[in-house]
């Protein structure tokens, strides 16, 4: 990635008040760290064995967030629900994707999530799109952010180069990630490893 490619997201983040977002790998795109979106402290202790062979994509089926301010609030809402209502040790997802085109760090690349049931949580990264995608699609910038995140995962060695993308409905009985998003992810890597 050229130096110019790296500066554009940083300039945008500075304007939006997210100056502490960190670029995880060159051209992987910025990831908004937990402290920047106001995450509560994690109480989790289990980690993942990498590289992982699966990515499970879901949606929160909640409110849409299309600005950094709204997405920070939505990430906080999801974490609050997971910790206070469901009794999880933290937000259940490894990463949350906002319609603002940013990736919000959940449990990150190494923390075992609580997103897809016992048999899948230990062998997958859980990525959720914040919003409801039964009848509408996420904007292109959110899709680009997710794809960039997956490429970053491979570059970091967190994801197997031939990882397989699953919809949440492929691994549990649910409508997640919504009909429209599910159709989109059907075009993403489906390697059998």
N, C-alpha and C positions, 0 to 999 in steps of 0.2 A: 504494500500500500504506500502510496506516495505521502509525503508530509502534508500536502494539501488535503488529501482524503481524510487524514486524521484530524485536521484543524476544523473542518466544516462541522462535524458533530459537536466538537468541544465548544465552538463559538455559539452554536444553537443552545447547548446546555447552559452555558454561562448566561445567556439572555433569559433563559427560562428559570434561572435560579437553582439549577442542578449542577453547579460547577464541580462538585465532588464526584460526579459519576466517573467511573474509571473505564478506560478502554482495556478490555480483558486481553486481547491479542490484536496485532495489527489487522485492521479492517474487519475485525469481528464485531465491531460496534460497541458503543458504550453500554455498560451495565450499571444501573442505578443501585449502589450498595445499600444494604439494609439501614445503615445509619442515616442515609439521605432520605429514605422514605418514611423514617420514623418507626422502624420495626421495634417491637418489644424484644427483650432478650430471649434467646433460644434456650430451652432446657433439654435439647436433644443431645444424645451421646452416640448414636449408631451412625456408622459411616458406610459408604458404598465401596465395593471392590471394582476397580476400573481396569480396563475399559468396559463400559456397559454396552450391551447389545441391543437394548431397546429404549425407545423414547415413547412415552405415553402422552398424547395431546388431549387436553380437556378444555372446557370452558367453565367459567364460574356461574353462568346462567344468571348473573346479577346485573347490576347497573353498568352501563357503558362508561368508559372513561376515555376522553379524547384530548385531554390536556395533562401536563405533568401534575398540576395541582389536583385534578380529579383522580388521576391514577394513583398518586400517593395515598389519597384518602381511601380509594378502593382497595389498595393493597393492605392498608391498615384494617379496613373492615373485614377482609378475608381472614387475616391473621387473628383478629379478635374473635371471629366466629369459630375458627378452628381451635383456638386455645381455650376460650371461655365456654363455648357451647359443646364442642365435640371432645374436649379434654386432650387434644394433641399437645405435644411438647413445643410446637411451633406451627407456623403456616405449613400446610401439608405439601406444597409444591416446591420444586427446586427453583423454578423461575416462573414469573408472571409476565405476560405480554400485554402492554397497553395499546389502545388505539392511537396513542400519541406517537407510536413507533419506537418506544423505549422498552427495554427489558429490565424488570425489577427482580433483584436477587431475593430468592426465598431461602431454601436450604443450600443453595449453591451446587457446585459440581460434586461435592464429596458427602453431603448429608443425606442419609436415607430418608426418603419422603413417606408421606401417608396420603397417597393420591389414588392408588389403584388396587388396593387389597393386598393382603399379606404375601401372596405368591408373586406379585409383580413389583411391589415397592423395593425389594432388595435387588432387583435386576434391571431397573429402569430409571431414567430421569423423567420426572413429571413436569411438563410445561403446560400452563393454563393460559388461555386468552381471557382477559377480563371483559365480560359481556355475555350476551346470549346470542348464539349463532344458529338458532333453529331456522329462522326465516330471513336472515341477512348475513352477509359475509363481512369478515373483518376488512378494514381498509388495506390497500397494498402495503403501506408502510409497516403495519403490524405483521403481515406475512413476511416481508423482507427482514424484519427484526428477528423473527423466529428462525428463518433459514440461516441468517448470519450466526445466530447463537449455536445452531447445530454444527455449522462449519467450524466454529470456534471450539466446540466440544471435541471434534475430531482432531483439530490442530493441537489441543492441549493433552490429548491422550485420554480424555474422560470418556469419549465415545469410541466404540470400535469403528474402523473405517467403513465397514459394511453394516452399520446399525440398521435397525428396522423401526419404522414409525408405525405406531398403533394408535387408533382412536380409543378413547376411554371406553366406548361401547364395545370395543373388541375384547376387552379384558374383564369387564364387569357389566352387569345388567343396568344400563343407564342410557339416556338419550344424549349424553355428553359425547363429543364436543358440539353437538347441534348438527342438524342436517347439512347446512351450508358449509360449515367449516370441515365437517367430515368429508364432504365431496372434494374439497380442496386438498386435504392431506392425502387423499388417495393417489395423488400424483407425486407425492414425496417418496423417498427411498423405501422400498418394501423388500429389501434383500433378505434372503434366508441365510442365516449364518450358523 
